[in-house]
Amino acid sequence: NIWEPRLRVALVSLAGNTASAVTLGELRFTIFVRYRPRALSGDFTPEAGLRRIGYATREKTITVKAVAA
């Protein structure tokens, strides 16, 4: 949380990764975070629920998709 205090990681989930996919440079995981919209002003109260950030990479391409969980 040094770099982005508004996000606190709650869970990292790996899904759909197989040994052959990883060998080919493919990786998929989802990060579930608690969003704290006022953290920059010192209020670390999180919003209700978790937010989900999906991350996928294939070779040299990176795709990031953020959605509410």
C-alpha positions as CSV (number, residue, x, y, z in Angstrom):
1,N,0.0,0.0,0.0
2,I,3.0,2.3,-0.3
3,W,2.2,3.2,-3.9
4,E,-1.6,3.3,-3.9
5,P,-3.2,3.7,-0.5
6,R,-6.7,3.6,-2.0
7,L,-6.4,-0.1,-2.7
8,R,-5.9,-2.8,-0.2
9,V,-5.4,-6.3,-1.6
10,A,-7.8,-8.8,-0.1
11,L,-7.2,-11.9,-2.3
12,V,-5.3,-13.0,-5.4
13,S,-6.9,-15.8,-7.3
14,L,-5.2,-17.8,-10.1
15,A,-7.6,-19.3,-12.6
16,G,-7.3,-21.0,-16.0
17,N,-3.6,-21.4,-15.8
18,T,-2.2,-24.7,-17.0
19,A,1.4,-25.8,-17.2
20,S,1.4,-25.5,-21.0
21,A,-0.2,-22.0,-20.9
22,V,2.4,-20.8,-18.4
23,T,5.2,-22.3,-20.5
24,L,3.9,-20.4,-23.5
25,G,3.9,-17.2,-21.5
26,E,0.2,-17.0,-20.7
27,L,-0.9,-16.0,-17.2
28,R,-4.3,-15.1,-15.8
29,F,-5.2,-14.0,-12.3
30,T,-7.7,-11.8,-10.5
31,I,-7.0,-9.5,-7.7
32,F,-9.8,-8.6,-5.2
33,V,-9.2,-5.3,-3.4
34,R,-10.9,-3.2,-0.9
35,Y,-11.3,0.3,-2.3
36,R,-10.7,3.2,0.1
37,P,-11.7,6.4,-1.8
38,R,-10.6,8.9,0.8
39,A,-7.3,7.2,1.7
40,L,-5.2,10.1,0.2
41,S,-6.7,12.4,2.9
42,G,-6.0,10.0,5.7
43,D,-9.4,8.3,5.9
44,F,-8.8,4.5,5.3
45,T,-12.5,3.5,5.6
46,P,-13.3,1.1,2.7
47,E,-16.4,1.0,0.5
48,A,-18.7,-2.0,1.1
49,G,-17.8,-5.1,-0.9
50,L,-14.7,-6.0,-2.9
51,R,-13.6,-4.8,-6.3
52,R,-12.1,-7.2,-8.8
53,I,-9.2,-6.5,-11.1
54,G,-8.7,-9.1,-13.8
55,Y,-5.2,-9.4,-15.3
56,A,-4.2,-11.5,-18.3
57,T,-1.0,-11.6,-20.3
58,R,0.0,-13.5,-23.4
59,E,3.5,-13.2,-24.6
60,K,4.2,-9.4,-24.7
61,T,0.6,-8.2,-24.5
62,I,-1.0,-7.3,-21.2
63,T,-4.8,-6.8,-20.6
64,V,-6.2,-5.4,-17.4
65,K,-9.9,-5.2,-16.7
66,A,-11.3,-3.6,-13.6
67,V,-14.9,-4.3,-12.6
68,A,-16.9,-4.2,-9.4
69,A,-17.1,-7.6,-7.7
